[in-house]
Structure formats: C-alpha cells, structure tokens
C-alpha cells in the first residue's frame, strides 16, 4: 500500500467512525443553556482530548497487546465486529449505543461541562475509534505511514472542532434529511471497512495456523 493510499484509508476510516456530524444533535441537546462561546470552548477541548486519546493508542496500542498476549488477527476480528455494529446503526440513521448510551447522553444534559465526558469520551473517541486507530497503526508498513496516521488523527480532530464550532451557533442550518443521508452513506462505507478488517484478520489467523501446523 502506497503512502497516498494509506492516508486516504486512514482519513476516511477515522472520519466515518468518529462521525462528528452525527455528534452534532447530541452536542446541541446537551448544551441547551450554554452560550455559543461556551459551546465553542467545549468543542475545542473535546477535539483536543479526542486527539490525545487516539494518538496515545496509535503510539502504544501494539505494546498493550504484547503485554496482554493478544494477537493482532484476534483483535482485527473483534474490532471488525464492533465497527460493523456501529455501521449497522448508522445505516438506520441513528447514533450507535456502542458509541454512547442514552444514560450517558442524559447525564451529559445534566452536566455543566460535557467537553471531556461524554463528548470526547466516548462519543468521539469510543471503542470503535480506538479500535480503528490500532488497526491502522498495525497496517502502517513504515515510519512515513506511522507519521501520516498521527497527522490524520490531528486532521480529523481539527475537522471535528470545525463542525462542532459551526454548530455551536445554533441548529438552524441542520437539515434532517441531509444528515440522515450522509450518516447512511458513511455507515455503508464503515461496513465495508469493517468487513475488510475481518477478512484481513481471518486471513492472518489462517496463515498463522498453517505455519504452526507445518512445525
């Protein structure tokens, strides 16, 4: 995989799984009494926390697996199931409970500051996003691709901040029909990514099994 192909895969996968567009309605619902300036501050902090969490797993995820004795094929298959669950909910134009539950959204409404939880964690950088980052880090074949992954995370964080900042002025610009169509399209793309990760995990597991049987 070339560097450009890897950048396209990383950017598209991360944007689809972070899904800042789908987070906008929850963001507005949890901050009904906040002024636009407060919403913008929360959006900025949430994007920074999200970037920090994803960068941490991009840099240290592989070491965590080695410490726990988890093989990458096993994680690829497990992560693909998580991503597929999120994708199926997106195809039905609803926010997945894998990303955040109703209880977390309700708790967010009652909080004075929702930037770190539940906005940054788990809405933006939940299990799906963390799994995607670790899978992408494993697919990085050289140092330039590893650096590209970190830059892609920062770019997605910046795009997330821009979207939330724009929405902080109000919800008048939101079109439910356009939102639902875009969410369904991203859900279809995410489902394809999840299936590809699953196929990669099965192929790698099969290759490992054959290698062990030969021995």
C-alpha positions as CSV (number, residue, x, y, z in Angstrom):
1,X,0.0,0.0,0.0
2,X,1.4,3.3,-1.1
3,X,1.6,6.4,1.3
4,X,-1.3,8.1,-0.5
5,X,-3.5,5.0,-0.4
6,X,-2.7,4.7,3.3
7,X,-3.5,8.3,4.0
8,X,-6.9,8.0,2.1
9,X,-7.7,4.8,4.1
10,X,-6.8,6.4,7.4
11,X,-8.6,9.7,6.8
12,X,-11.8,8.2,5.5
13,X,-11.9,5.4,8.1
14,X,-11.3,7.8,11.0
15,X,-13.8,10.4,9.8
16,X,-16.5,7.8,9.3
17,X,-16.0,6.2,12.7
18,X,-15.6,9.4,14.7
19,X,-18.6,10.8,12.8
20,X,-18.7,14.4,14.1
21,X,-21.8,15.1,12.0
22,X,-23.8,12.6,14.0
23,X,-22.5,14.0,17.2
24,X,-23.9,17.5,16.5
25,X,-27.5,16.8,17.6
26,X,-26.3,15.3,20.9
27,X,-23.9,18.1,21.4
28,X,-26.6,20.7,21.0
29,X,-29.1,18.7,23.1
30,X,-26.6,18.5,26.0
31,X,-25.8,22.3,25.9
32,X,-29.2,24.0,25.6
33,X,-28.5,26.6,28.2
34,X,-24.9,27.3,27.2
35,X,-23.9,30.4,25.2
36,X,-22.2,29.9,21.8
37,X,-18.8,30.9,23.4
38,X,-19.2,28.1,26.0
39,X,-20.1,25.6,23.3
40,X,-17.1,26.6,21.2
41,X,-14.8,26.2,24.2
42,X,-16.3,22.7,24.9
43,X,-15.9,21.8,21.2
44,X,-12.2,22.8,21.3
45,X,-11.5,20.9,24.5
46,X,-13.3,17.8,23.2
47,X,-11.4,17.8,20.0
48,X,-8.1,18.1,21.9
49,X,-9.0,15.3,24.3
50,X,-10.1,13.1,21.4
51,X,-6.8,13.7,19.5
52,X,-4.8,12.9,22.7
53,X,-6.7,9.6,23.3
54,X,-6.4,8.4,19.7
55,X,-2.7,9.4,19.4
56,X,-2.0,7.5,22.7
57,X,-3.4,4.3,21.3
58,X,-1.8,4.9,17.9
59,X,1.6,5.0,19.6
60,X,1.2,2.5,22.4
61,X,-1.6,0.1,21.2
62,X,0.7,-2.5,19.9
63,X,2.7,-2.6,23.2
64,X,-0.5,-3.1,25.1
65,X,-1.4,-6.1,23.0
66,X,2.1,-7.7,23.6
67,X,1.7,-7.1,27.3
68,X,-1.8,-8.8,27.4
69,X,-0.8,-11.5,24.9
70,X,-3.4,-10.6,22.4
71,X,-2.6,-11.4,18.7
72,X,-3.4,-8.9,16.0
73,X,-5.6,-11.3,14.0
74,X,-7.8,-11.8,17.1
75,X,-8.1,-8.1,17.6
76,X,-8.8,-7.4,14.0
77,X,-11.7,-9.8,14.0
78,X,-13.1,-8.4,17.3
79,X,-12.7,-4.8,16.2
80,X,-14.4,-5.5,12.9
81,X,-17.4,-6.8,14.8
82,X,-17.5,-3.6,16.9
83,X,-17.2,-1.4,13.7
84,X,-19.9,-3.5,12.0
85,X,-22.3,-2.9,14.9
86,X,-21.7,0.9,14.6
87,X,-22.1,0.7,10.8
88,X,-25.5,-1.1,11.1
89,X,-26.8,1.6,13.4
90,X,-25.6,4.3,11.1
91,X,-27.3,2.6,8.1
92,X,-30.5,3.1,10.2
93,X,-29.6,6.8,10.7
94,X,-29.2,6.5,14.5
95,X,-26.4,7.0,16.9
96,X,-25.0,3.6,18.0
97,X,-25.1,2.6,21.6
98,X,-21.6,1.3,21.1
99,X,-20.6,5.0,20.8
100,X,-22.7,6.2,23.7
101,X,-25.7,5.1,25.6
102,X,-28.9,7.0,26.4
103,X,-27.8,7.1,30.0
104,X,-24.5,8.9,29.1
105,X,-26.4,11.4,26.9
106,X,-28.8,12.1,29.7
107,X,-26.0,12.5,32.2
108,X,-24.4,14.9,29.7
109,X,-27.5,17.1,29.7
110,X,-27.3,17.4,33.5
111,X,-23.6,18.3,33.5
112,X,-22.3,21.9,33.3
113,X,-19.3,20.9,31.1
114,X,-19.6,18.0,28.7
115,X,-16.4,18.5,26.9
116,X,-14.4,15.6,28.2
117,X,-17.3,13.2,29.1
118,X,-19.4,12.3,27.4
119,X,-18.5,14.3,24.3
120,X,-14.8,13.5,23.8
121,X,-15.1,10.1,25.6
122,X,-17.0,8.0,24.5
123,X,-18.9,9.9,21.8
124,X,-15.9,10.9,19.6
125,X,-13.2,8.6,20.8
126,X,-15.0,5.5,21.8
127,X,-14.2,1.8,21.3
128,X,-14.8,2.0,17.6
129,X,-12.4,4.9,17.0
130,X,-9.8,3.4,19.3
131,X,-10.1,0.0,17.5
132,X,-9.8,1.7,14.1
133,X,-6.6,3.6,15.2
134,X,-4.9,0.4,16.4
135,X,-5.8,-1.5,13.2
136,X,-4.5,1.4,11.1
137,X,-1.3,1.5,13.2
138,X,-0.8,-2.2,12.6
139,X,-1.2,-1.7,8.8
140,X,1.4,1.0,8.7
141,X,4.4,-0.5,6.9
142,X,7.0,2.1,7.6
143,X,7.7,5.3,9.5
144,X,6.2,7.7,7.0
145,X,2.9,5.9,7.2
146,X,3.1,5.9,11.0
147,X,3.6,9.7,10.9
148,X,0.8,10.0,8.4
149,X,-1.5,8.2,10.8
150,X,-0.8,10.7,13.6
151,X,-1.3,13.6,11.2
152,X,-4.6,12.1,10.0
153,X,-5.7,12.0,13.6
154,X,-4.9,15.6,14.1
155,X,-6.7,16.5,10.9
156,X,-9.8,14.6,12.0
157,X,-9.7,16.4,15.3
158,X,-9.4,19.7,13.5
159,X,-12.4,18.9,11.3
160,X,-14.4,17.7,14.3
161,X,-13.7,21.0,16.1
162,X,-14.7,23.0,12.9
163,X,-18.0,21.1,12.6
164,X,-18.9,21.5,16.3
165,X,-17.8,25.1,16.3
166,X,-20.1,25.8,13.3
167,X,-23.0,24.0,15.0
168,X,-22.4,26.0,18.2
169,X,-24.1,29.0,16.7
170,X,-27.4,27.1,16.5
171,X,-29.2,24.3,14.7
172,X,-31.0,26.3,12.0
173,X,-28.6,25.2,9.3
174,X,-29.1,21.5,10.1
175,X,-31.3,19.6,7.5
176,X,-32.5,16.3,9.0
177,X,-32.8,14.7,5.5
178,X,-29.3,15.6,4.5
179,X,-28.0,14.5,7.9
180,X,-29.7,11.1,7.6
181,X,-28.5,10.6,4.0
182,X,-24.9,11.4,5.0
183,X,-25.0,9.2,8.0
184,X,-26.3,6.3,6.0
185,X,-23.6,6.7,3.3
186,X,-20.9,6.8,6.0
187,X,-22.4,3.8,7.6
188,X,-22.2,1.9,4.3
189,X,-18.5,2.9,3.9
190,X,-17.8,1.9,7.5
191,X,-19.5,-1.5,7.0
192,X,-17.2,-2.1,4.0
193,X,-14.1,-1.2,6.1
194,X,-15.3,-3.5,8.9
195,X,-15.7,-6.4,6.6
196,X,-12.3,-5.8,5.1
197,X,-10.7,-5.8,8.5
198,X,-12.5,-9.0,9.3
199,X,-11.2,-10.7,6.1
200,X,-7.7,-9.5,6.9
201,X,-7.9,-10.9,10.4
202,X,-9.2,-14.3,9.2
203,X,-6.5,-14.5,6.5
204,X,-3.8,-13.7,9.1
205,X,-5.2,-16.1,11.6
206,X,-5.3,-18.8,8.9
207,X,-1.7,-18.1,7.9
208,X,-0.6,-18.4,11.5
209,X,-2.5,-21.7,11.9
210,X,-0.9,-23.1,8.8
211,X,2.6,-22.0,9.9
212,X,2.1,-23.7,13.3
213,X,0.7,-26.9,11.7
214,X,3.8,-27.2,9.5
215,X,6.0,-27.0,12.5
